[in-house]
Amino acid sequence: MCIRDSHCGFASGYFWEQVEFPLHSHGRLLLNLCMLGPMAVHRQIVVVHDATVRALPSNFTALFRGLYGFLIPRLCRRSYRAVTVSEFSRREIGKWYGVDVSNMPVCYEGGDHVAAVPADYAIINRLGLAGRRYFLGVGMGNNKNAETVIAAFLKAALPETAVVLTGYRAFRINGPQRDVAMDGVVNAGYVSDAELHACLLYTSRCV
């Protein structure tokens, strides 16, 4: 088996993925954990995490929508096996990409690796979260329907409570940054595993 590793070879980006990556595999089974894989290869397993590009198109640039819209349904049909990460994602892939998902396996994701990293509690003070209760949105960065999360949070009107959004918006993928500036909403940006571990532990103590 050849696991996708962008550190091998000389090229980068989609050219590396579609042209150079298959050459390094030497005919072995390819394992692609991050949505895409080389179109020309049948002997591969592709993990398709979601159908967000189709479900929430305004969160992505036109070029990114076009590439993913073209590649994902074809990879699902041509690959030896397409796998997803939840029953919800499987339904969404079938709905938005017109793929037969009746035999698509679900392999649930985990975050056990974060618990193995010593927590860096400095982030609690940096974000002004000391002594506060908060909800933690991991990897949202205004890309994963954060608007709906924020709307629900504001409607709940919970006193002395915040919602913390981690992650960042990549310009080439998601377009310009759209930070939300309002009381109770904290845009943390990128956080390390150690900082994320601290945020997870600290919020559990404040509940």
Z-matrix of the N, CA and C atoms (Angstrom, degrees):
N
C 1 1.455
C 2 1.519 1 109.98
N 3 1.333 2 116.39 1 140.96
C 4 1.457 3 122.15 2 176.75
C 5 1.526 4 107.94 3 -115.17
N 6 1.343 5 116.54 4 113.43
C 7 1.455 6 121.06 5 179.71
C 8 1.516 7 108.82 6 -88.54
N 9 1.312 8 115.91 7 135.04
C 10 1.459 9 121.75 8 -177.26
C 11 1.527 10 110.92 9 -56.69
N 12 1.330 11 116.20 10 125.90
C 13 1.462 12 122.29 11 -179.64
C 14 1.513 13 108.29 12 -142.51
N 15 1.332 14 116.76 13 108.30
C 16 1.465 15 120.39 14 -175.16
C 17 1.524 16 112.90 15 -72.20
N 18 1.337 17 118.09 16 0.31
C 19 1.461 18 120.15 17 -179.86
C 20 1.533 19 112.31 18 -88.97
N 21 1.322 20 117.89 19 -10.15
C 22 1.460 21 118.78 20 179.00
C 23 1.519 22 109.38 21 -92.34
N 24 1.316 23 115.73 22 146.64
C 25 1.456 24 120.08 23 178.03
C 26 1.514 25 113.35 24 88.43
N 27 1.333 26 115.18 25 -168.88
C 28 1.458 27 121.50 26 -171.78
C 29 1.527 28 113.39 27 -116.74
N 30 1.309 29 118.02 28 -29.88
C 31 1.459 30 120.79 29 -176.58
C 32 1.521 31 110.52 30 -82.56
N 33 1.335 32 116.76 31 -177.58
C 34 1.456 33 121.50 32 178.88
C 35 1.516 34 109.09 33 -151.37
N 36 1.307 35 115.76 34 171.08
C 37 1.449 36 120.93 35 175.13
C 38 1.514 37 114.07 36 66.38
N 39 1.333 38 114.86 37 -150.88
C 40 1.464 39 119.79 38 -176.20
C 41 1.521 40 111.91 39 -66.49
N 42 1.323 41 118.55 40 -31.80
C 43 1.462 42 120.01 41 178.65
C 44 1.524 43 110.24 42 -63.24
N 45 1.338 44 115.87 43 -44.61
C 46 1.469 45 119.27 44 177.35
C 47 1.516 46 110.58 45 -60.62
N 48 1.313 47 116.08 46 -45.42
C 49 1.460 48 121.27 47 -176.80
C 50 1.531 49 112.17 48 -63.11
N 51 1.334 50 116.61 49 -44.20
C 52 1.454 51 120.23 50 -173.42
C 53 1.526 52 113.96 51 -86.73
N 54 1.338 53 117.42 52 -26.24
C 55 1.465 54 120.45 53 -173.89
C 56 1.518 55 112.70 54 -114.16
N 57 1.343 56 117.45 55 -54.51
C 58 1.459 57 119.73 56 -172.52
C 59 1.520 58 113.39 57 -79.09
N 60 1.307 59 117.81 58 -40.20
C 61 1.460 60 121.60 59 -178.57
C 62 1.533 61 112.40 60 -54.24
N 63 1.350 62 119.69 61 -47.74
C 64 1.472 63 118.92 62 178.73
C 65 1.519 64 112.85 63 -60.91
N 66 1.340 65 118.23 64 -31.49
C 67 1.461 66 120.71 65 179.82
C 68 1.525 67 111.38 66 -66.81
N 69 1.334 68 117.30 67 -35.61
C 70 1.462 69 120.87 68 178.94
C 71 1.527 70 112.19 69 -72.03
N 72 1.310 71 117.40 70 -20.26
C 73 1.472 72 119.86 71 -176.03
C 74 1.520 73 112.49 72 -76.44
N 75 1.340 74 118.01 73 -24.62
C 76 1.474 75 121.94 74 -179.76
C 77 1.522 76 111.67 75 54.39
N 78 1.329 77 117.42 76 38.50
C 79 1.462 78 121.02 77 175.92
C 80 1.510 79 115.04 78 83.29
N 81 1.328 80 117.73 79 -1.43
C 82 1.461 81 119.66 80 178.38
C 83 1.520 82 111.21 81 -74.14
N 84 1.320 83 116.69 82 164.19
C 85 1.450 84 121.97 83 176.97
C 86 1.520 85 109.52 84 -64.57
N 87 1.347 86 117.75 85 128.43
C 88 1.449 87 121.98 86 179.37
C 89 1.523 88 109.93 87 -93.79
N 90 1.314 89 115.69 88 140.61
C 91 1.464 90 121.44 89 174.92
C 92 1.524 91 108.21 90 -119.78
N 93 1.319 92 116.44 91 113.36
C 94 1.459 93 123.04 92 -178.73
C 95 1.527 94 108.58 93 -112.39
N 96 1.321 95 116.97 94 112.54
C 97 1.464 96 121.42 95 -173.49
C 98 1.529 97 113.49 96 -92.54
N 99 1.322 98 117.66 97 -7.45
C 100 1.472 99 120.78 98 -169.84
C 101 1.518 100 113.10 99 -123.53
N 102 1.319 101 117.58 100 58.24
C 103 1.466 102 124.15 101 169.22
C 104 1.525 103 116.37 102 80.32
N 105 1.333 104 118.08 103 -47.06
C 106 1.458 105 119.54 104 -171.90
C 107 1.524 106 112.04 105 -115.96
N 108 1.331 107 115.39 106 168.66
C 109 1.453 108 123.05 107 175.70
C 110 1.516 109 108.52 108 -163.23
N 111 1.327 110 118.06 109 175.91
C 112 1.471 111 121.04 110 -178.06
C 113 1.528 112 112.12 111 -71.31
N 114 1.304 113 116.22 112 128.87
C 115 1.462 114 121.99 113 -176.88
C 116 1.526 115 112.83 114 -62.61
N 117 1.331 116 116.53 115 -32.37
C 118 1.465 117 120.14 116 -173.03
C 119 1.522 118 113.27 117 -78.09
N 120 1.337 119 118.13 118 -8.12
C 121 1.464 120 121.63 119 -173.73
C 122 1.527 121 110.32 120 -103.54
N 123 1.318 122 115.82 121 126.10
C 124 1.464 123 120.28 122 175.15
C 125 1.526 124 110.93 123 -88.82
N 126 1.315 125 116.76 124 -36.49
C 127 1.474 126 120.98 125 -173.31
C 128 1.534 127 109.90 126 -81.95
N 129 1.323 128 115.36 127 72.95
C 130 1.452 129 120.42 128 -179.49
C 131 1.527 130 110.50 129 -151.79
N 132 1.326 131 114.53 130 156.54
C 133 1.462 132 122.83 131 172.82
C 134 1.520 133 107.07 132 -113.17
N 135 1.317 134 116.57 133 124.98
C 136 1.462 135 122.28 134 -178.81
C 137 1.523 136 108.45 135 -116.08
N 138 1.332 137 115.93 136 128.03
C 139 1.465 138 120.97 137 176.38
C 140 1.532 139 108.18 138 -96.43
N 141 1.325 140 116.53 139 110.97
C 142 1.460 141 122.65 140 178.85
C 143 1.526 142 107.18 141 -99.78
N 144 1.312 143 116.70 142 111.57
C 145 1.464 144 120.41 143 -171.42
C 146 1.526 145 113.63 144 -77.15
N 147 1.314 146 117.75 145 -31.98
C 148 1.465 147 118.91 146 -175.67
C 149 1.529 148 109.77 147 -168.09
N 150 1.328 149 114.19 148 -177.41
C 151 1.470 150 121.09 149 176.11
C 152 1.521 151 109.78 150 -122.22
N 153 1.346 152 116.32 151 33.25
C 154 1.458 153 121.39 152 -174.23
C 155 1.521 154 112.76 153 -61.32
N 156 1.324 155 117.69 154 -32.97
C 157 1.467 156 120.43 155 -178.87
C 158 1.523 157 110.74 156 -60.20
N 159 1.313 158 116.67 157 -36.23
C 160 1.464 159 120.44 158 177.97
C 161 1.531 160 111.75 159 -86.12
N 162 1.326 161 117.03 160 -38.13
C 163 1.459 162 120.74 161 -175.71
C 164 1.523 163 112.33 162 -72.72
N 165 1.346 164 116.89 163 -34.95
C 166 1.466 165 122.12 164 -178.82
C 167 1.531 166 109.19 165 -129.73
N 168 1.316 167 118.33 166 66.24
C 169 1.469 168 121.22 167 -173.06
C 170 1.524 169 113.96 168 -62.25
N 171 1.327 170 118.92 169 -26.59
C 172 1.461 171 120.27 170 -177.48
C 173 1.518 172 112.50 171 -68.49
N 174 1.319 173 117.66 172 -12.38
C 175 1.466 174 121.59 173 179.34
C 176 1.524 175 112.91 174 -86.06
N 177 1.330 176 117.85 175 2.73
C 178 1.459 177 120.91 176 -174.63
C 179 1.526 178 110.53 177 -136.78
N 180 1.331 179 114.82 178 154.77
C 181 1.459 180 119.67 179 177.55
C 182 1.530 181 110.18 180 -72.57
N 183 1.321 182 116.16 181 160.36
C 184 1.467 183 121.07 182 -179.22
C 185 1.522 184 111.18 183 -60.86
N 186 1.344 185 117.34 184 -41.42
C 187 1.459 186 121.11 185 -179.96
C 188 1.524 187 110.67 186 -62.59
N 189 1.330 188 116.88 187 -44.96
C 190 1.460 189 120.48 188 -179.30
C 191 1.524 190 110.54 189 -65.17
N 192 1.313 191 117.70 190 -42.05
C 193 1.468 192 120.98 191 178.29
C 194 1.524 193 110.32 192 -60.87
N 195 1.347 194 115.43 193 -41.80
C 196 1.455 195 118.58 194 -179.34
C 197 1.523 196 113.09 195 -64.37
N 198 1.330 197 116.35 196 -44.63
C 199 1.463 198 120.81 197 -179.09
C 200 1.523 199 111.63 198 -63.96
N 201 1.315 200 115.66 199 -49.51
C 202 1.464 201 118.83 200 -178.53
C 203 1.529 202 111.22 201 -68.11
N 204 1.324 203 116.33 202 -38.54
C 205 1.455 204 119.48 203 178.74
C 206 1.518 205 112.78 204 -62.44
N 207 1.326 206 116.25 205 -32.02
C 208 1.467 207 120.56 206 178.38
C 209 1.532 208 111.46 207 -81.48
N 210 1.335 209 117.25 208 -44.40
C 211 1.456 210 120.89 209 -170.75
C 212 1.531 211 114.22 210 -78.30
N 213 1.315 212 118.15 211 -44.70
C 214 1.470 213 119.86 212 -169.70
C 215 1.525 214 112.91 213 -62.14
N 216 1.327 215 120.93 214 -51.55
C 217 1.473 216 117.70 215 -179.38
C 218 1.522 217 113.11 216 -61.30
N 219 1.323 218 117.42 217 -34.23
C 220 1.465 219 120.21 218 179.57
C 221 1.520 220 111.43 219 -71.80
N 222 1.330 221 116.65 220 -38.36
C 223 1.465 222 119.51 221 176.47
C 224 1.522 223 111.17 222 -65.12
N 225 1.324 224 116.77 223 -38.91
C 226 1.465 225 120.19 224 177.95
C 227 1.524 226 111.41 225 -60.76
N 228 1.322 227 116.29 226 -35.79
C 229 1.469 228 119.94 227 -177.77
C 230 1.524 229 112.35 228 -84.20
N 231 1.323 230 118.43 229 -32.72
C 232 1.465 231 121.20 230 -173.19
C 233 1.525 232 113.77 231 -91.71
N 234 1.322 233 117.40 232 -25.44
C 235 1.460 234 120.03 233 -175.31
C 236 1.522 235 111.29 234 -71.80
N 237 1.323 236 114.75 235 153.93
C 238 1.460 237 120.10 236 175.17
C 239 1.517 238 110.09 237 -56.51
N 240 1.329 239 117.25 238 -40.58
C 241 1.453 240 120.97 239 177.49
C 242 1.518 241 110.50 240 -153.35
N 243 1.324 242 116.98 241 130.58
C 244 1.462 243 122.29 242 170.12
C 245 1.515 244 107.67 243 -106.64
N 246 1.307 245 115.71 244 132.36
C 247 1.459 246 122.87 245 -175.71
C 248 1.526 247 107.78 246 -122.35
N 249 1.327 248 116.83 247 149.74
C 250 1.457 249 119.46 248 173.76
C 251 1.516 250 110.35 249 -130.47
N 252 1.347 251 117.01 250 -176.94
C 253 1.463 252 119.97 251 -165.89
C 254 1.527 253 114.59 252 -113.05
N 255 1.328 254 117.98 253 -3.86
C 256 1.459 255 120.28 254 177.69
C 257 1.525 256 109.12 255 -162.54
N 258 1.332 257 116.00 256 162.57
C 259 1.453 258 120.08 257 176.28
C 260 1.529 259 110.23 258 -64.66
N 261 1.331 260 116.63 259 -37.52
C 262 1.467 261 119.84 260 178.20
C 263 1.525 262 110.53 261 -60.94
N 264 1.339 263 117.22 262 -46.29
C 265 1.462 264 120.42 263 179.95
C 266 1.522 265 111.13 264 -62.88
N 267 1.310 266 116.78 265 -37.99
C 268 1.464 267 119.25 266 178.81
C 269 1.528 268 110.78 267 -61.62
N 270 1.327 269 116.91 268 -43.41
C 271 1.472 270 120.13 269 177.83
C 272 1.525 271 110.96 270 -64.59
N 273 1.339 272 117.14 271 -40.70
C 274 1.455 273 120.72 272 -179.52
C 275 1.528 274 111.78 273 -65.51
N 276 1.325 275 116.86 274 -39.86
C 277 1.469 276 120.59 275 178.91
C 278 1.525 277 110.42 276 -63.19
N 279 1.318 278 116.23 277 -42.18
C 280 1.455 279 120.11 278 177.12
C 281 1.521 280 112.00 279 -64.57
N 282 1.336 281 116.14 280 -40.98
C 283 1.462 282 121.29 281 -177.86
C 284 1.519 283 112.42 282 -68.81
N 285 1.332 284 117.26 283 -48.18
C 286 1.456 285 120.82 284 -170.68
C 287 1.524 286 114.07 285 -89.38
N 288 1.344 287 117.36 286 -25.08
C 289 1.466 288 119.50 287 -177.86
C 290 1.522 289 113.03 288 -110.09
N 291 1.327 290 117.60 289 -1.74
C 292 1.455 291 120.50 290 177.85
C 293 1.513 292 113.38 291 64.11
N 294 1.333 293 116.60 292 29.89
C 295 1.464 294 122.13 293 -178.08
C 296 1.529 295 109.79 294 -95.84
N 297 1.314 296 117.01 295 141.56
C 298 1.466 297 121.31 296 173.31
C 299 1.526 298 108.58 297 -73.03
N 300 1.317 299 116.92 298 109.06
C 301 1.469 300 121.08 299 -175.33
C 302 1.526 301 112.10 300 -105.92
N 303 1.323 302 117.21 301 12.53
C 304 1.463 303 119.82 302 -176.12
C 305 1.527 304 111.96 303 -61.44
N 306 1.339 305 117.51 304 -30.53
C 307 1.464 306 120.82 305 179.71
C 308 1.530 307 112.73 306 -110.97
N 309 1.331 308 117.03 307 16.17
C 310 1.465 309 119.88 308 179.74
C 311 1.531 310 109.73 309 -79.53
N 312 1.335 311 118.33 310 118.05
C 313 1.466 312 120.14 311 179.97
C 314 1.522 313 111.72 312 -69.76
N 315 1.325 314 115.96 313 151.22
C 316 1.459 315 122.47 314 174.37
C 317 1.521 316 108.25 315 -109.61
N 318 1.315 317 116.05 316 122.82
C 319 1.469 318 122.36 317 177.92
C 320 1.528 319 106.97 318 -120.63
N 321 1.322 320 116.39 319 103.17
C 322 1.462 321 120.75 320 -171.75
C 323 1.523 322 111.84 321 -67.90
N 324 1.330 323 114.39 322 142.95
C 325 1.458 324 120.59 323 179.40
C 326 1.527 325 110.75 324 -81.70
N 327 1.317 326 115.50 325 160.54
C 328 1.459 327 120.23 326 179.42
C 329 1.516 328 111.27 327 -138.68
N 330 1.322 329 115.63 328 163.58
C 331 1.452 330 120.74 329 178.31
C 332 1.507 331 112.90 330 -125.94
N 333 1.331 332 116.10 331 26.62
C 334 1.464 333 120.37 332 -175.97
C 335 1.523 334 112.53 333 -60.36
N 336 1.330 335 116.64 334 -29.85
C 337 1.464 336 119.48 335 -177.24
C 338 1.525 337 111.62 336 -63.98
N 339 1.337 338 117.16 337 -29.06
C 340 1.463 339 120.04 338 -179.34
C 341 1.528 340 110.78 339 -66.21
N 342 1.325 341 117.06 340 -37.69
C 343 1.459 342 120.92 341 -178.82
C 344 1.522 343 112.49 342 -66.29
N 345 1.331 344 116.94 343 -19.79
C 346 1.465 345 120.24 344 -179.07
C 347 1.524 346 112.40 345 -84.01
N 348 1.335 347 117.28 346 -7.80
C 349 1.467 348 121.84 347 -178.59
C 350 1.524 349 109.19 348 -96.61
N 351 1.343 350 119.05 349 130.88
C 352 1.477 351 120.51 350 177.21
C 353 1.528 352 110.96 351 -57.87
N 354 1.325 353 116.07 352 133.08
C 355 1.466 354 121.28 353 -177.06
C 356 1.521 355 111.52 354 -70.52
N 357 1.333 356 116.47 355 136.87
C 358 1.459 357 123.09 356 177.07
C 359 1.528 358 108.33 357 -106.06
N 360 1.343 359 115.67 358 96.06
C 361 1.464 360 120.49 359 -173.07
C 362 1.527 361 113.27 360 -77.50
N 363 1.321 362 118.25 361 -2.28
C 364 1.461 363 119.77 362 178.14
C 365 1.526 364 111.32 363 -60.12
N 366 1.313 365 116.94 364 -27.82
C 367 1.461 366 120.07 365 -178.65
C 368 1.522 367 111.97 366 -66.12
N 369 1.320 368 118.17 367 -27.25
C 370 1.463 369 121.05 368 -179.28
C 371 1.528 370 110.34 369 -62.23
N 372 1.329 371 116.27 370 -46.43
C 373 1.462 372 119.82 371 177.34
C 374 1.525 373 111.95 372 -70.68
N 375 1.342 374 116.07 373 -37.33
C 376 1.467 375 119.59 374 -179.04
C 377 1.522 376 112.00 375 -61.30
N 378 1.327 377 116.78 376 -34.70
C 379 1.459 378 120.89 377 -179.05
C 380 1.532 379 112.60 378 -94.26
N 381 1.328 380 116.71 379 1.05
C 382 1.459 381 119.72 380 179.38
C 383 1.516 382 113.53 381 69.58
N 384 1.327 383 116.72 382 35.67
C 385 1.458 384 121.19 383 -175.87
C 386 1.528 385 113.58 384 -101.43
N 387 1.318 386 118.11 385 -3.54
C 388 1.458 387 120.98 386 -176.69
C 389 1.530 388 110.25 387 -59.56
N 390 1.319 389 115.90 388 126.03
C 391 1.460 390 121.70 389 178.47
C 392 1.519 391 114.65 390 78.13
N 393 1.332 392 118.41 391 4.52
C 394 1.465 393 121.43 392 -177.33
C 395 1.515 394 111.13 393 -108.80
N 396 1.301 395 115.31 394 148.05
C 397 1.459 396 120.72 395 169.81
C 398 1.531 397 107.93 396 -86.22
N 399 1.334 398 116.31 397 146.64
C 400 1.467 399 118.30 398 178.93
C 401 1.516 400 111.48 399 -157.97
N 402 1.309 401 114.81 400 155.50
C 403 1.458 402 123.09 401 169.73
C 404 1.526 403 107.35 402 -95.27
N 405 1.317 404 116.39 403 144.55
C 406 1.461 405 120.85 404 -176.55
C 407 1.517 406 110.03 405 -116.66
N 408 1.336 407 116.16 406 117.35
C 409 1.458 408 121.64 407 175.03
C 410 1.516 409 109.08 408 -100.53
N 411 1.320 410 117.41 409 107.13
C 412 1.464 411 121.97 410 -172.40
C 413 1.525 412 110.68 411 -86.71
N 414 1.335 413 115.54 412 127.20
C 415 1.459 414 120.77 413 175.44
C 416 1.511 415 114.40 414 70.32
N 417 1.316 416 117.54 415 20.03
C 418 1.469 417 118.98 416 -176.98
C 419 1.523 418 111.15 417 -79.97
N 420 1.316 419 117.72 418 -58.39
C 421 1.454 420 120.27 419 177.40
C 422 1.511 421 114.35 420 51.02
N 423 1.335 422 116.79 421 31.17
C 424 1.470 423 122.73 422 -177.84
C 425 1.533 424 112.43 423 66.86
N 426 1.332 425 117.85 424 16.65
C 427 1.461 426 120.75 425 -178.98
C 428 1.526 427 112.70 426 -105.58
N 429 1.313 428 117.79 427 -26.32
C 430 1.466 429 121.41 428 -173.02
C 431 1.525 430 110.93 429 -108.95
N 432 1.315 431 116.09 430 61.62
C 433 1.455 432 122.40 431 177.29
C 434 1.521 433 111.82 432 58.33
N 435 1.314 434 116.52 433 38.31
C 436 1.463 435 120.92 434 179.66
C 437 1.519 436 111.45 435 -60.25
N 438 1.341 437 117.12 436 -30.30
C 439 1.454 438 120.15 437 -179.45
C 440 1.522 439 111.51 438 -58.24
N 441 1.346 440 117.21 439 -41.06
C 442 1.464 441 121.05 440 179.50
C 443 1.519 442 111.19 441 -67.99
N 444 1.347 443 116.54 442 -39.97
C 445 1.462 444 120.46 443 177.85
C 446 1.528 445 110.67 444 -62.09
N 447 1.327 446 116.01 445 -44.27
C 448 1.459 447 120.40 446 -179.39
C 449 1.530 448 110.45 447 -65.89
N 450 1.329 449 117.24 448 -41.21
C 451 1.463 450 120.64 449 179.24
C 452 1.531 451 111.10 450 -61.36
N 453 1.337 452 116.56 451 -41.88
C 454 1.471 453 120.66 452 178.67
C 455 1.519 454 110.69 453 -65.94
N 456 1.328 455 115.36 454 -40.12
C 457 1.468 456 120.13 455 179.42
C 458 1.528 457 110.85 456 -63.47
N 459 1.315 458 117.87 457 -44.72
C 460 1.460 459 121.40 458 -179.67
C 461 1.527 460 111.41 459 -66.79
N 462 1.325 461 116.17 460 -37.21
C 463 1.461 462 119.94 461 179.31
C 464 1.519 463 111.34 462 -66.07
N 465 1.346 464 116.65 463 -33.48
C 466 1.472 465 120.57 464 -179.92
C 467 1.525 466 111.52 465 -68.51
N 468 1.331 467 117.48 466 -26.28
C 469 1.471 468 122.93 467 177.55
C 470 1.525 469 111.76 468 50.27
N 471 1.308 470 116.18 469 55.78
C 472 1.462 471 121.28 470 -179.28
C 473 1.525 472 109.77 471 -87.02
N 474 1.313 473 118.52 472 121.12
C 475 1.464 474 120.27 473 -177.54
C 476 1.529 475 111.79 474 -71.80
N 477 1.318 476 115.85 475 145.10
C 478 1.458 477 123.04 476 175.44
C 479 1.537 478 112.14 477 54.54
N 480 1.309 479 115.71 478 35.56
C 481 1.464 480 122.34 479 179.95
C 482 1.528 481 108.73 480 -130.68
N 483 1.322 482 116.71 481 144.70
C 484 1.461 483 121.63 482 -179.67
C 485 1.522 484 110.28 483 -123.89
N 486 1.309 485 116.38 484 164.74
C 487 1.458 486 122.15 485 168.72
C 488 1.525 487 106.79 486 -120.84
N 489 1.319 488 115.98 487 125.76
C 490 1.462 489 122.92 488 -175.10
C 491 1.524 490 108.72 489 -108.23
N 492 1.334 491 116.75 490 123.53
C 493 1.464 492 121.88 491 179.87
C 494 1.520 493 109.08 492 -108.43
N 495 1.326 494 116.98 493 120.45
C 496 1.457 495 120.83 494 176.65
C 497 1.521 496 109.74 495 -102.46
N 498 1.331 497 115.97 496 162.03
C 499 1.459 498 121.53 497 -178.82
C 500 1.515 499 110.80 498 103.09
N 501 1.317 500 115.73 499 169.41
C 502 1.456 501 120.34 500 -178.55
C 503 1.528 502 109.85 501 -136.98
N 504 1.285 503 114.94 502 164.71
C 505 1.462 504 122.13 503 -177.45
C 506 1.521 505 109.30 504 -102.29
N 507 1.323 506 116.69 505 113.51
C 508 1.461 507 121.22 506 179.90
C 509 1.526 508 109.44 507 -79.31
N 510 1.326 509 116.88 508 122.39
C 511 1.464 510 121.29 509 -172.64
C 512 1.528 511 112.30 510 -57.97
N 513 1.329 512 117.51 511 -44.85
C 514 1.477 513 120.29 512 -175.60
C 515 1.522 514 112.04 513 -68.93
N 516 1.333 515 117.04 514 -20.91
C 517 1.464 516 121.12 515 -179.11
C 518 1.520 517 111.42 516 -100.91
N 519 1.328 518 115.83 517 -46.01
C 520 1.465 519 120.86 518 -170.73
C 521 1.509 520 115.17 519 -109.60
N 522 1.328 521 117.69 520 -5.31
C 523 1.453 522 119.44 521 -177.49
C 524 1.516 523 111.80 522 84.28
N 525 1.331 524 117.94 523 -166.62
C 526 1.468 525 121.48 524 -175.08
C 527 1.525 526 112.59 525 -61.64
N 528 1.326 527 115.08 526 150.45
C 529 1.458 528 121.62 527 177.20
C 530 1.526 529 110.20 528 -64.47
N 531 1.339 530 115.78 529 139.51
C 532 1.459 531 120.20 530 179.12
C 533 1.527 532 109.33 531 -129.36
N 534 1.334 533 115.50 532 67.77
C 535 1.456 534 119.89 533 178.86
C 536 1.526 535 110.28 534 -63.16
N 537 1.318 536 114.80 535 139.55
C 538 1.458 537 120.67 536 178.81
C 539 1.517 538 108.34 537 -98.23
N 540 1.308 539 117.34 538 117.87
C 541 1.462 540 121.69 539 -178.44
C 542 1.524 541 109.03 540 -109.62
N 543 1.324 542 116.40 541 101.53
C 544 1.462 543 121.68 542 176.43
C 545 1.517 544 108.60 543 -158.71
N 546 1.308 545 115.54 544 159.72
C 547 1.452 546 120.52 545 -178.31
C 548 1.523 547 110.73 546 -59.80
N 549 1.313 548 115.19 547 132.59
C 550 1.461 549 120.19 548 175.98
C 551 1.510 550 114.77 549 90.21
N 552 1.338 551 117.79 550 -10.82
C 553 1.466 552 121.11 551 179.39
C 554 1.525 553 108.75 552 -107.69
N 555 1.325 554 116.32 553 121.13
C 556 1.466 555 122.03 554 -177.31
C 557 1.519 556 108.99 555 -113.58
N 558 1.337 557 117.73 556 117.13
C 559 1.457 558 122.56 557 175.41
C 560 1.529 559 108.49 558 -90.35
N 561 1.322 560 116.81 559 100.83
C 562 1.462 561 121.17 560 -174.79
C 563 1.519 562 112.40 561 -79.39
N 564 1.327 563 118.12 562 -22.75
C 565 1.457 564 120.05 563 -174.58
C 566 1.521 565 110.76 564 70.92
N 567 1.335 566 115.43 565 -157.52
C 568 1.463 567 119.67 566 179.58
C 569 1.523 568 110.32 567 -67.00
N 570 1.333 569 117.59 568 134.90
C 571 1.460 570 122.36 569 174.14
C 572 1.529 571 108.47 570 -127.93
N 573 1.322 572 115.88 571 145.95
C 574 1.460 573 120.87 572 177.49
C 575 1.523 574 109.79 573 -75.53
N 576 1.337 575 116.69 574 168.55
C 577 1.467 576 120.37 575 176.15
C 578 1.519 577 110.77 576 -60.00
N 579 1.336 578 117.04 577 -38.00
C 580 1.467 579 120.60 578 179.85
C 581 1.529 580 110.90 579 -65.14
N 582 1.337 581 116.83 580 -40.57
C 583 1.462 582 120.80 581 178.32
C 584 1.520 583 111.42 582 -69.96
N 585 1.330 584 116.18 583 -39.25
C 586 1.464 585 120.15 584 177.73
C 587 1.524 586 110.46 585 -62.94
N 588 1.331 587 116.42 586 -42.04
C 589 1.464 588 120.58 587 178.06
C 590 1.525 589 110.53 588 -59.08
N 591 1.335 590 117.02 589 -42.30
C 592 1.462 591 120.75 590 178.78
C 593 1.523 592 111.19 591 -63.36
N 594 1.338 593 116.88 592 -43.03
C 595 1.459 594 120.44 593 179.43
C 596 1.528 595 111.62 594 -61.98
N 597 1.329 596 116.30 595 -40.43
C 598 1.461 597 120.71 596 179.38
C 599 1.523 598 111.14 597 -66.28
N 600 1.330 599 117.09 598 -43.54
C 601 1.459 600 120.32 599 -179.18
C 602 1.519 601 111.28 600 -68.62
N 603 1.320 602 116.45 601 -41.18
C 604 1.462 603 120.03 602 -174.62
C 605 1.538 604 111.53 603 -69.01
N 606 1.322 605 117.18 604 -40.24
C 607 1.461 606 118.57 605 -179.72
C 608 1.524 607 111.07 606 -65.82
N 609 1.340 608 117.98 607 -32.90
C 610 1.458 609 120.02 608 178.61
C 611 1.525 610 111.71 609 -67.06
N 612 1.325 611 116.92 610 -27.70
C 613 1.465 612 121.04 611 178.46
C 614 1.518 613 111.79 612 -78.15
N 615 1.342 614 117.00 613 -22.07
C 616 1.454 615 120.39 614 -174.73
C 617 1.525 616 112.72 615 -92.53
N 618 1.334 617 116.98 616 -10.31
C 619 1.460 618 120.28 617 -177.68
C 620 1.529 619 110.01 618 -70.25
